[in-house]
Amino acid sequence: MSAIKITVLSAPACELCEHAKAVLARVGRDHDLDVEELSTQTEQGRRLMVEHRVAFPPGIFLDGEPFSYGRLSERKLRRELERRSAPQAS
């Protein structure tokens, strides 16, 4: 199985963004993650915020799909990663 691409929309001096990065570092010990950080101050970051109605940073995207914004729940993220890595029944 390939790595799950996670995009973190972050802002400068953002406590919740630092929390999200710490959560991703812990979860990354157990799951194959490809984490990319994107500033909300870039054109692409602003576009994603508006397009996906991210109310405030951090915005978390899994494989390009919006997952959450604000305080990242480690439990919710782990459940979703487990669901995605489970073998699919035919």
C-alpha positions in Angstrom: 0.0 0.0 0.0 1.3 3.4 -0.9 1.7 6.3 1.5 -1.3 8.5 2.3 -0.7 12.0 1.2 -1.5 14.5 3.9 -1.6 18.3 3.3 -1.5 20.6 6.2 -2.7 24.2 5.6 -0.9 26.1 8.2 -0.5 29.7 9.3 2.4 31.5 11.1 2.3 31.5 14.9 -0.6 29.0 14.9 -0.8 26.9 18.0 -3.3 24.5 16.5 -1.0 24.0 13.5 1.9 23.0 15.8 -0.5 20.6 17.6 -1.5 19.1 14.2 2.1 18.6 13.2 2.9 16.9 16.5 -0.1 14.6 16.0 1.0 13.7 12.5 4.5 13.0 13.7 3.1 10.5 16.3 0.7 8.9 13.8 3.4 8.7 11.2 5.3 6.2 13.4 2.4 3.8 12.8 1.3 4.7 9.3 3.0 5.4 6.0 2.3 9.2 5.6 3.6 11.7 3.1 3.0 15.0 4.9 3.2 18.3 3.0 2.8 21.6 4.7 1.3 24.5 2.8 1.0 28.1 4.1 -2.3 29.8 4.1 -0.4 32.9 3.0 0.4 31.3 -0.5 -2.0 31.6 -3.4 -2.5 27.9 -3.5 -3.2 27.8 0.3 -5.7 30.6 0.1 -7.4 28.9 -2.8 -7.8 25.6 -0.9 -9.1 27.5 2.2 -11.8 29.2 0.1 -12.6 26.2 -2.2 -13.1 23.8 0.7 -14.5 26.2 3.2 -11.8 25.7 5.7 -12.9 28.2 8.5 -9.5 28.5 10.1 -6.1 26.6 10.1 -4.9 24.1 10.2 -6.8 22.5 7.4 -6.0 18.8 7.0 -6.5 17.0 3.6 -6.1 13.3 3.1 -5.2 12.4 -0.5 -6.6 15.7 -1.6 -9.9 15.3 0.2 -10.8 17.7 3.1 -10.6 15.8 6.4 -10.7 18.5 9.2 -9.8 22.0 10.2 -9.0 23.4 13.6 -7.8 21.1 16.4 -6.8 17.8 14.8 -8.2 14.8 16.6 -5.6 12.0 16.8 -8.3 9.4 17.5 -10.4 10.5 14.5 -7.3 10.5 12.2 -6.2 7.0 13.4 -9.7 5.6 12.8 -9.8 7.0 9.3 -6.3 5.7 8.4 -7.2 2.3 9.8 -10.4 2.3 7.6 -8.4 3.3 4.5 -5.8 0.6 5.1 -8.2 -2.2 5.8 -8.6 -4.8 3.0 -11.7 -4.1 1.0 -14.2 -6.9 0.8 -15.2 -7.9 -2.7 
